[in-house]
């Protein structure tokens, strides 16, 4: 199994965590920003949508971080058994990626207005996680 991405944690880190948690051997293929992959000779052969991150799992060749995450979740029986459990897992994947996007706006945003942006994040998107305890699915 080969997992390819830039030499940062970024979008693929949840998939790396699953592979480490399941003790699955994999090649962690990283690319430096200045070099990058040779799309013409390598990535284009993976599937019709060349991109980083990518996963090569035998005959399965995927791009898109959430597609890779869902594939690994199914492969290792981490996506639930019933349709309701599966839908909840899929919802949480997208919800947490949205939360990550909002967090990144604060973490990597301008210094001016940081405190205000932080409070908006804490009082808005971050409080959405509390809904997980309510079991209102």
GROMACS elastic network, one bead per residue, 0.5 to 0.9 nm:
[ bonds ]
;  ai    aj funct       b0    kb
    1    24     6  0.85542   500
    1    25     6  0.71559   500
    1    27     6  0.62499   500
    1    28     6  0.88312   500
    1    55     6  0.72286   500
    1    56     6  0.55458   500
    1    58     6  0.66903   500
    2    26     6  0.55416   500
    2    28     6  0.62213   500
    2    29     6  0.67051   500
    2    54     6  0.79844   500
    2    55     6  0.56411   500
    2    56     6  0.50458   500
    2    57     6  0.67493   500
    3    12     6  0.85230   500
    3    15     6  0.86782   500
    3    16     6  0.80142   500
    3    26     6  0.69833   500
    3    27     6  0.61179   500
    3    28     6  0.51897   500
    3    29     6  0.58261   500
    3    30     6  0.82364   500
    3    53     6  0.72464   500
    3    54     6  0.58104   500
    3    56     6  0.65544   500
    3    57     6  0.86156   500
    4    12     6  0.85801   500
    4    27     6  0.81289   500
    4    28     6  0.61542   500
    4    30     6  0.56577   500
    4    31     6  0.76878   500
    4    52     6  0.66081   500
    4    53     6  0.53886   500
    4    54     6  0.51023   500
    4    55     6  0.63665   500
    4    56     6  0.85138   500
    5     8     6  0.76363   500
    5     9     6  0.85820   500
    5    10     6  0.86150   500
    5    11     6  0.86827   500
    5    12     6  0.70363   500
    5    28     6  0.80204   500
    5    29     6  0.65157   500
    5    30     6  0.51146   500
    5    31     6  0.62196   500
    5    51     6  0.89185   500
    5    52     6  0.52806   500
    5    54     6  0.67910   500
    6     9     6  0.79429   500
    6    10     6  0.81333   500
    6    29     6  0.82792   500
    6    30     6  0.51215   500
    6    32     6  0.60317   500
    6    33     6  0.66750   500
    6    36     6  0.75418   500
    6    37     6  0.89623   500
    6    52     6  0.72985   500
    6    53     6  0.76111   500
    7    10     6  0.88246   500
    7    29     6  0.83978   500
    7    31     6  0.54171   500
    7    32     6  0.57814   500
    7    33     6  0.76875   500
    8    11     6  0.88644   500
    8    12     6  0.88025   500
    8    13     6  0.85398   500
    8    30     6  0.80906   500
    8    31     6  0.88715   500
    8    32     6  0.88821   500
    9    12     6  0.64842   500
    9    13     6  0.51075   500
    9    14     6  0.87959   500
    9    16     6  0.88714   500
   10    13     6  0.59132   500
   10    14     6  0.87881   500
   11    14     6  0.72625   500
   11    15     6  0.84851   500
   11    53     6  0.77491   500
   11    65     6  0.60660   500
   11    66     6  0.84164   500
   11    97     6  0.85195   500
   12    15     6  0.54391   500
   12    16     6  0.64520   500
   12    17     6  0.88386   500
   12    52     6  0.89486   500
   12    53     6  0.64726   500
   12    54     6  0.88008   500
   12    64     6  0.89905   500
   12    65     6  0.58040   500
   12    66     6  0.85030   500
   12    68     6  0.83808   500
   12    69     6  0.81117   500
   13    17     6  0.61262   500
   13    18     6  0.87118   500
   14    18     6  0.63952   500
   14    19     6  0.88364   500
   14    65     6  0.88401   500
   14    69     6  0.70792   500
   15    18     6  0.51013   500
   15    19     6  0.63603   500
   15    20     6  0.86689   500
   15    65     6  0.79069   500
   15    66     6  0.87692   500
   15    68     6  0.70114   500
   15    69     6  0.53311   500
   15    70     6  0.89081   500
   15    72     6  0.71773   500
   15    73     6  0.87872   500
   16    19     6  0.51328   500
   16    20     6  0.61716   500
   16    21     6  0.84805   500
   16    28     6  0.83384   500
   17    20     6  0.51119   500
   17    21     6  0.58966   500
   17    22     6  0.84904   500
   18    22     6  0.60702   500
   18    23     6  0.83534   500
   18    24     6  0.84417   500
   18    69     6  0.82586   500
   18    72     6  0.72634   500
   18    73     6  0.78222   500
   18    76     6  0.85865   500
   19    22     6  0.52688   500
   19    23     6  0.59795   500
   19    24     6  0.50853   500
   19    25     6  0.73802   500
   19    26     6  0.74936   500
   19    72     6  0.79654   500
   20    24     6  0.61798   500
   20    25     6  0.79553   500
   20    26     6  0.88676   500
   21    24     6  0.77428   500
   22    25     6  0.89535   500
   22    76     6  0.76294   500
   30    36     6  0.87211   500
   30    37     6  0.88627   500
   31    34     6  0.84507   500
   31    35     6  0.68281   500
   31    36     6  0.51364   500
   31    37     6  0.63031   500
   32    35     6  0.53135   500
   32    36     6  0.54979   500
   32    37     6  0.83811   500
   33    36     6  0.53332   500
   33    37     6  0.89597   500
   35    38     6  0.83773   500
   36    39     6  0.84641   500
   37    40     6  0.87078   500
   37    41     6  0.87787   500
   37    42     6  0.73252   500
   37    43     6  0.72606   500
   37    52     6  0.86971   500
   38    41     6  0.57233   500
   38    42     6  0.58844   500
   38    43     6  0.69607   500
   38    44     6  0.88485   500
   39    42     6  0.54203   500
   39    44     6  0.56755   500
   39    45     6  0.85517   500
   39    50     6  0.72239   500
   39    51     6  0.82688   500
   40    43     6  0.68549   500
   40    44     6  0.59743   500
   40    45     6  0.83526   500
   41    44     6  0.65524   500
   41    45     6  0.71563   500
   42    45     6  0.56382   500
   42    46     6  0.71322   500
   43    46     6  0.52866   500
   43    47     6  0.75700   500
   43    49     6  0.86248   500
   43    50     6  0.53226   500
   43    51     6  0.68796   500
   43    52     6  0.83761   500
   43    54     6  0.82750   500
   44    47     6  0.62858   500
   44    48     6  0.67604   500
   44    49     6  0.74275   500
   44    50     6  0.52487   500
   44    51     6  0.84198   500
   45    48     6  0.77135   500
   45    50     6  0.79372   500
   46    49     6  0.80129   500
   46    50     6  0.68392   500
   46    54     6  0.80164   500
   46    55     6  0.86473   500
   46    56     6  0.76877   500
   46    60     6  0.88785   500
   46    61     6  0.55405   500
   46    62     6  0.70921   500
   46    63     6  0.81236   500
   47    50     6  0.62438   500
   47    61     6  0.62891   500
   47    62     6  0.67657   500
   47    63     6  0.76093   500
   49    62     6  0.85353   500
   49    63     6  0.68694   500
   49    64     6  0.87052   500
   50    54     6  0.82057   500
   50    62     6  0.89315   500
   50    63     6  0.68245   500
   51    54     6  0.66823   500
   51    63     6  0.59686   500
   51    64     6  0.71759   500
   52    63     6  0.65532   500
   52    64     6  0.71358   500
   52    65     6  0.81569   500
   53    62     6  0.84438   500
   53    63     6  0.57603   500
   53    64     6  0.60857   500
   53    65     6  0.60651   500
   53    68     6  0.84516   500
   54    61     6  0.73276   500
   54    62     6  0.54783   500
   54    64     6  0.67410   500
   54    65     6  0.75673   500
   54    68     6  0.74960   500
   55    60     6  0.78743   500
   55    61     6  0.57811   500
   55    62     6  0.51369   500
   55    63     6  0.63982   500
   55    64     6  0.88875   500
   55    68     6  0.66191   500
   56    59     6  0.72486   500
   56    60     6  0.58933   500
   56    62     6  0.64849   500
   56    63     6  0.89504   500
   57    60     6  0.50545   500
   57    61     6  0.62971   500
   57    62     6  0.82887   500
   58    61     6  0.76021   500
   62    65     6  0.88145   500
   62    67     6  0.72778   500
   62    68     6  0.63963   500
   62    71     6  0.89034   500
   63    66     6  0.87506   500
   63    67     6  0.70263   500
   63    68     6  0.67363   500
   64    67     6  0.54403   500
   64    68     6  0.63098   500
   64    69     6  0.87530   500
   65    68     6  0.51879   500
   65    69     6  0.61848   500
   65    70     6  0.87108   500
   66    70     6  0.60639   500
   66    71     6  0.84612   500
   66    93     6  0.74262   500
   66    94     6  0.78425   500
   66    97     6  0.85392   500
   67    70     6  0.51778   500
   67    71     6  0.61135   500
   67    72     6  0.86596   500
   68    71     6  0.50926   500
   68    72     6  0.62388   500
   68    73     6  0.85390   500
   69    72     6  0.52523   500
   69    73     6  0.60990   500
   69    74     6  0.87164   500
   69    93     6  0.83907   500
   70    74     6  0.62047   500
   70    75     6  0.85024   500
   70    78     6  0.89332   500
   70    79     6  0.75000   500
   70    89     6  0.88801   500
   70    90     6  0.76087   500
   70    93     6  0.83132   500
   71    74     6  0.52587   500
   71    75     6  0.60667   500
   71    76     6  0.86621   500
   72    76     6  0.60800   500
   72    77     6  0.83351   500
   72    78     6  0.80289   500
   72    79     6  0.88833   500
   73    76     6  0.54242   500
   73    77     6  0.59484   500
   73    79     6  0.51938   500
   73    80     6  0.87672   500
   74    77     6  0.50146   500
   74    78     6  0.59670   500
   74    79     6  0.54732   500
   74    80     6  0.82267   500
   75    78     6  0.77056   500
   75    79     6  0.87470   500
   76    79     6  0.81687   500
   77    80     6  0.68100   500
   77    81     6  0.79511   500
   78    81     6  0.86078   500
   78    89     6  0.85095   500
   79    85     6  0.70935   500
   79    86     6  0.53320   500
   79    87     6  0.85199   500
   79    88     6  0.86056   500
   79    89     6  0.57855   500
   79    90     6  0.77487   500
   80    83     6  0.77009   500
   80    84     6  0.80499   500
   80    87     6  0.84072   500
   80    88     6  0.83518   500
   80    89     6  0.70616   500
   81    84     6  0.82177   500
   81    85     6  0.61945   500
   81    86     6  0.65871   500
   82    85     6  0.51733   500
   82    86     6  0.62096   500
   82    87     6  0.86072   500
   83    86     6  0.50695   500
   83    87     6  0.60979   500
   83    88     6  0.85800   500
   84    87     6  0.51518   500
   84    88     6  0.61725   500
   84    89     6  0.86803   500
   84   137     6  0.84726   500
   85    88     6  0.51024   500
   85    89     6  0.62431   500
   85    90     6  0.86824   500
   86    89     6  0.51431   500
   86    90     6  0.62300   500
   86    91     6  0.85713   500
   87    90     6  0.50705   500
   87    91     6  0.60257   500
   87    92     6  0.85362   500
   88    91     6  0.50256   500
   88    92     6  0.60986   500
   88    93     6  0.86159   500
   88   137     6  0.74514   500
   89    92     6  0.51289   500
   89    93     6  0.62146   500
   89    94     6  0.88281   500
   90    93     6  0.51618   500
   90    94     6  0.65005   500
   90    95     6  0.86019   500
   91    94     6  0.53838   500
   91    95     6  0.60233   500
   91    96     6  0.85545   500
   92    96     6  0.58658   500
   92    97     6  0.83624   500
   93    96     6  0.53568   500
   93    97     6  0.62428   500
   93    98     6  0.86873   500
   94    97     6  0.50909   500
   94    98     6  0.61671   500
   94    99     6  0.85966   500
   95    98     6  0.50848   500
   95    99     6  0.62015   500
   95   100     6  0.86508   500
   96   100     6  0.60913   500
   96   101     6  0.85859   500
   96   129     6  0.87701   500
   97   101     6  0.62689   500
   97   102     6  0.87703   500
   98   101     6  0.50642   500
   98   102     6  0.63965   500
   98   103     6  0.86495   500
   98   125     6  0.86625   500
   99   102     6  0.51506   500
   99   103     6  0.61215   500
   99   104     6  0.86033   500
   99   125     6  0.62832   500
   99   126     6  0.71219   500
   99   128     6  0.88728   500
  100   104     6  0.60959   500
  100   105     6  0.87174   500
  101   104     6  0.51551   500
  101   105     6  0.65075   500
  102   105     6  0.52301   500
  102   106     6  0.68476   500
  102   107     6  0.88870   500
  102   121     6  0.71124   500
  102   125     6  0.73425   500
  103   106     6  0.52900   500
  103   107     6  0.60936   500
  103   108     6  0.84574   500
  103   118     6  0.84847   500
  103   121     6  0.70182   500
  103   125     6  0.86203   500
  103   126     6  0.86382   500
  104   108     6  0.55821   500
  104   109     6  0.74472   500
  105   108     6  0.56083   500
  105   109     6  0.52262   500
  105   110     6  0.88425   500
  105   117     6  0.83376   500
  106   109     6  0.51407   500
  106   110     6  0.80341   500
  106   114     6  0.66597   500
  106   115     6  0.89030   500
  106   117     6  0.59102   500
  106   118     6  0.60307   500
  106   121     6  0.75443   500
  107   110     6  0.86075   500
  107   114     6  0.83048   500
  107   118     6  0.83942   500
  108   111     6  0.85746   500
  109   112     6  0.84670   500
  109   113     6  0.86856   500
  109   114     6  0.72841   500
  109   117     6  0.86901   500
  110   113     6  0.69716   500
  110   114     6  0.66766   500
  111   114     6  0.52468   500
  111   115     6  0.85483   500
  112   115     6  0.81892   500
  113   116     6  0.53699   500
  113   117     6  0.61223   500
  113   118     6  0.85522   500
  114   117     6  0.50802   500
  114   118     6  0.59645   500
  114   119     6  0.86216   500
  115   118     6  0.50432   500
  115   119     6  0.62721   500
  115   120     6  0.86884   500
  116   119     6  0.52153   500
  116   120     6  0.62715   500
  116   121     6  0.86815   500
  117   120     6  0.51047   500
  117   121     6  0.62179   500
  117   122     6  0.86530   500
  118   121     6  0.51170   500
  118   122     6  0.61386   500
  118   123     6  0.85718   500
  119   123     6  0.59402   500
  119   124     6  0.81779   500
  120   123     6  0.52611   500
  120   124     6  0.57158   500
  120   125     6  0.80670   500
  121   124     6  0.51024   500
  121   125     6  0.55813   500
  121   126     6  0.60112   500
  121   127     6  0.83947   500
  122   125     6  0.66713   500
  122   126     6  0.50504   500
  122   127     6  0.65250   500
  123   126     6  0.64423   500
  123   127     6  0.59035   500
  123   128     6  0.89023   500
  124   127     6  0.56207   500
  124   128     6  0.69789   500
  125   128     6  0.53139   500
  125   129     6  0.76602   500
  126   129     6  0.58576   500
  126   130     6  0.79621   500
  127   130     6  0.55207   500
  127   131     6  0.76890   500
  128   131     6  0.55867   500
  128   132     6  0.78708   500
  129   132     6  0.56668   500
  129   133     6  0.79994   500
  130   133     6  0.57902   500
  130   134     6  0.74082   500
  131   134     6  0.52786   500
  131   135     6  0.73640   500
  131   136     6  0.75969   500
  132   135     6  0.59669   500
  132   136     6  0.77031   500
  132   137     6  0.87342   500
  133   136     6  0.82322   500
  134   137     6  0.84058   500
